[in-house]
């Protein structure tokens, strides 16, 4: 049997009074800290309003801060506290104690509201982060597709250019050969022996520089 269940093993027990849930005010058992054993709402409020709990709003076992909502109103708690005080020989709650009780409950209510607001802000921030992440994924996917399309286009264009290069080279080679043949057929005389070629070129240069008279003297 665990410390949080009854002998039957199915009903939770309050770790303060070791009783099960009941229909009395504050009889609900819940986990308000990091412990695995629950506590009655009324027992939790009695601890918080006690001398030890007023300045130390944390669990005495796990040292976690009390959190969550409680199912007991000020009137119910006042009635329960008065019953405990009468059972102990007192007369009931005075105005100062009731005011202190109301202030403590209001403080817990405000703290619960702050916790709820912080949780909502965290959930909104996480949702915004998830939206930004999905948007970044879409942008990265689009940029990748555009880059791949650009590479495919450049590859296709390069292949088309390479397909025309052999034909262009053949055309240029044919034109060069035709031009060389045409020049040879138009102005070429008898072939000059290899040894006489420089002398003939020099004589032609002198004749061009000296004019007709120089040619006559030669």
C-alpha positions as a printed NumPy array, in Angstrom:
array([[   0.   ,    0.   ,    0.   ],
       [   1.416,    3.373,   -0.992],
       [   1.31 ,    6.32 ,    1.354],
       [  -1.193,    8.084,   -0.894],
       [  -3.84 ,    5.338,   -1.114],
       [  -6.184,    3.683,    1.311],
       [  -6.218,    0.019,    2.348],
       [  -8.396,   -0.769,   -0.653],
       [  -5.734,    0.73 ,   -2.893],
       [  -8.13 ,    2.879,   -4.922],
       [  -8.887,    6.002,   -2.845],
       [  -6.232,    8.676,   -2.287],
       [  -5.331,    9.678,    1.237],
       [  -4.35 ,   13.102,    2.518],
       [  -0.762,   12.994,    3.735],
       [  -1.591,   15.489,    6.521],
       [  -4.625,   13.89 ,    8.188],
       [  -4.453,   10.453,    6.488],
       [  -8.144,   10.579,    5.609],
       [  -9.868,   10.052,    2.266],
       [ -11.749,   12.65 ,    0.278],
       [ -15.076,   13.635,    1.765],
       [ -18.002,   15.966,    1.187],
       [ -17.032,   18.412,    3.9  ],
       [ -15.723,   21.879,    2.931],
       [ -12.254,   21.548,    1.466],
       [ -12.512,   17.761,    1.319],
       [ -10.993,   17.494,   -2.182],
       [  -7.51 ,   15.925,   -2.354],
       [  -5.123,   17.254,   -5.012],
       [  -1.415,   17.615,   -5.769],
       [  -0.381,   21.22 ,   -5.194],
       [   3.4  ,   20.704,   -5.233],
       [   6.009,   18.275,   -6.608],
       [   5.131,   15.497,   -4.158],
       [   3.35 ,   12.35 ,   -5.315],
       [   0.972,   12.37 ,   -2.35 ],
       [  -1.99 ,   14.713,   -2.246],
       [  -3.451,   16.857,    0.485],
       [  -6.943,   18.069,    1.391],
       [  -7.69 ,   21.631,    0.369],
       [  -8.641,   22.428,    3.948],
       [  -5.447,   20.848,    5.296],
       [  -3.4  ,   22.871,    2.842],
       [  -5.111,   26.092,    3.901],
       [  -4.622,   25.264,    7.55 ],
       [  -0.913,   24.805,    6.903],
       [  -0.622,   28.067,    4.971],
       [  -2.485,   29.959,    7.682],
       [  -0.455,   28.378,   10.454],
       [   2.469,   30.083,   12.12 ],
       [   4.969,   28.044,   10.107],
       [   3.217,   28.432,    6.773],
       [   2.544,   32.172,    6.719],
       [   6.096,   33.177,    5.873],
       [   6.977,   29.992,    4.006],
       [   4.544,   29.275,    1.159],
       [   6.324,   26.103,    0.04 ],
       [   5.837,   22.407,    0.7  ],
       [   7.712,   21.244,    3.769],
       [   8.69 ,   17.997,    1.977],
       [   9.674,   18.823,   -1.615],
       [  10.21 ,   22.59 ,   -0.989],
       [   8.156,   23.336,   -4.101],
       [   5.854,   26.348,   -4.111],
       [   2.188,   25.628,   -3.61 ],
       [   0.281,   26.008,   -6.88 ],
       [  -3.105,   25.329,   -8.423],
       [  -6.647,   26.138,   -7.311],
       [  -8.476,   25.012,   -4.191],
       [ -12.131,   24.075,   -3.879],
       [ -13.046,   25.864,   -0.67 ],
       [ -14.488,   29.339,   -0.204],
       [ -13.796,   31.85 ,    2.543],
       [ -17.111,   31.097,    4.21 ],
       [ -16.489,   27.361,    4.125],
       [ -12.989,   27.764,    5.483],
       [ -14.202,   30.1  ,    8.222],
       [ -16.852,   27.601,    9.188],
       [ -14.346,   24.765,    9.202],
       [ -11.806,   26.768,   11.214],
       [ -14.476,   27.794,   13.709],
       [ -15.484,   24.163,   14.12 ],
       [ -11.879,   23.185,   14.793],
       [ -11.5  ,   26.049,   17.267],
       [ -14.689,   25.138,   19.087],
       [ -13.56 ,   21.538,   19.243],
       [ -10.32 ,   22.747,   20.806],
       [ -12.211,   24.735,   23.441],
       [ -12.31 ,   28.147,   21.743],
       [ -15.305,   30.311,   20.928],
       [ -14.936,   30.813,   17.192],
       [ -13.256,   33.146,   14.736],
       [ -12.996,   36.837,   15.497],
       [ -12.971,   39.593,   12.871],
       [  -9.186,   39.856,   12.765],
       [  -8.784,   36.148,   12.073],
       [ -11.496,   36.24 ,    9.408],
       [  -9.827,   39.234,    7.718],
       [  -6.464,   37.501,    7.839],
       [  -8.037,   34.425,    6.334],
       [  -9.628,   36.451,    3.53 ],
       [  -6.32 ,   38.194,    2.772],
       [  -4.498,   34.869,    2.579],
       [  -7.07 ,   33.443,    0.185],
       [  -6.92 ,   36.575,   -1.976],
       [  -3.148,   36.265,   -2.12 ],
       [  -3.44 ,   32.674,   -3.266],
       [  -6.034,   33.666,   -5.864],
       [  -3.766,   36.4  ,   -7.255],
       [  -0.826,   34.022,   -7.384],
       [  -2.909,   31.485,   -9.291],
       [  -3.909,   34.192,  -11.77 ],
       [  -0.264,   35.147,  -12.283],
       [   0.655,   31.509,  -12.844],
       [  -2.175,   31.111,  -15.356],
       [  -1.087,   34.275,  -17.204],
       [   2.532,   33.099,  -17.299],
       [   1.442,   29.719,  -18.639],
       [  -0.694,   31.356,  -21.333],
       [   2.209,   33.626,  -22.349],
       [   4.556,   30.636,  -22.551],
       [   2.082,   28.72 ,  -24.706],
       [   1.636,   31.739,  -27.006],
       [   5.413,   32.154,  -27.327],
       [   5.815,   28.464,  -28.162],
       [   3.064,   28.692,  -30.778],
       [   4.744,   31.756,  -32.334],
       [   8.107,   29.978,  -32.346],
       [   6.544,   26.971,  -34.067],
       [   4.948,   29.225,  -36.701],
       [   8.288,   30.946,  -37.358],
       [  10.008,   27.568,  -37.662],
       [   7.454,   26.332,  -40.193],
       [   7.789,   29.582,  -42.177],
       [  11.584,   29.203,  -42.244],
       [  11.201,   25.622,  -43.474],
       [   8.927,   26.776,  -46.308],
       [  11.371,   29.529,  -47.317],
       [  14.322,   27.123,  -47.266],
       [  12.379,   24.598,  -49.365],
       [  11.428,   27.285,  -51.892],
       [  15.023,   28.576,  -52.159],
       [  16.319,   25.04 ,  -52.64 ],
       [  13.825,   24.343,  -55.421],
       [  14.716,   27.613,  -57.163],
       [  18.443,   26.842,  -56.913],
       [  17.965,   23.337,  -58.332],
       [  15.863,   24.726,  -61.182],
       [  18.616,   27.252,  -61.947],
       [  21.231,   24.471,  -62.009],
       [  19.107,   22.366,  -64.349],
       [  18.628,   25.326,  -66.694],
       [  22.347,   26.133,  -66.716],
       [  23.216,   22.487,  -67.408],
       [  20.745,   22.304,  -70.299],
       [  22.086,   25.552,  -71.787],
       [  25.679,   24.318,  -71.536],
       [  24.756,   21.071,  -73.294],
       [  23.076,   23.001,  -76.115],
       [  26.204,   25.138,  -76.592],
       [  28.488,   22.115,  -76.628],
       [  26.294,   20.51 ,  -79.289],
       [  27.072,   23.364,  -81.724],
       [  30.821,   23.629,  -81.041],
       [  32.003,   20.798,  -83.398],
       [  29.925,   22.141,  -86.278],
       [  31.276,   25.671,  -85.753],
       [  34.848,   24.39 ,  -85.685],
       [  34.318,   22.509,  -88.944],
       [  32.883,   25.624,  -90.594],
       [  35.831,   27.76 ,  -89.468],
       [  38.34 ,   25.147,  -90.597],
       [  36.66 ,   24.865,  -93.988],
       [  36.637,   28.641,  -94.41 ],
       [  40.334,   28.864,  -93.5  ],
       [  41.269,   26.12 ,  -95.951],
       [  39.182,   27.705,  -98.72 ],
       [  40.785,   31.099,  -98.13 ],
       [  44.26 ,   29.658,  -98.196],
       [  43.513,   27.797, -101.418],
       [  42.034,   30.911, -103.007],
       [  45.088,   33.034, -102.133],
       [  47.397,   30.399, -103.523],
       [  45.447,   30.166, -106.764],
       [  45.29 ,   33.99 , -107.257],
       [  48.782,   35.326, -106.592],
       [  51.17 ,   32.485, -106.162],
       [  54.035,   32.199, -108.721],
       [  56.482,   29.401, -109.12 ],
       [  57.655,   28.184, -105.771],
       [  60.782,   29.855, -104.473],
       [  63.598,   27.624, -103.328],
       [  64.014,   27.621,  -99.603],
       [  67.497,   29.162,  -99.68 ],
       [  66.522,   32.024, -102.054],
       [  63.442,   33.102, -100.195],
       [  65.147,   35.623,  -97.853],
       [  67.151,   37.201, -100.715],
       [  64.127,   37.608, -102.891],
       [  62.21 ,   39.193, -100.049],
       [  65.061,   41.636,  -99.363],
       [  65.31 ,   42.639, -103.042],
       [  61.614,   43.289, -103.176],
       [  61.811,   45.496, -100.091],
       [  64.716,   47.557, -101.551],
       [  62.897,   48.009, -104.835],
       [  59.796,   49.246, -103.099],
       [  61.803,   51.755, -101.057],
       [  64.025,   53.135, -103.901],
       [  61.491,   53.494, -106.643],
       [  61.869,   52.796, -110.412],
       [  65.354,   54.424, -110.703],
       [  66.868,   52.134, -108.156],
       [  65.437,   49.148, -109.943],
       [  67.041,   50.344, -113.223],
       [  70.435,   50.668, -111.585],
       [  70.176,   47.167, -110.246]])
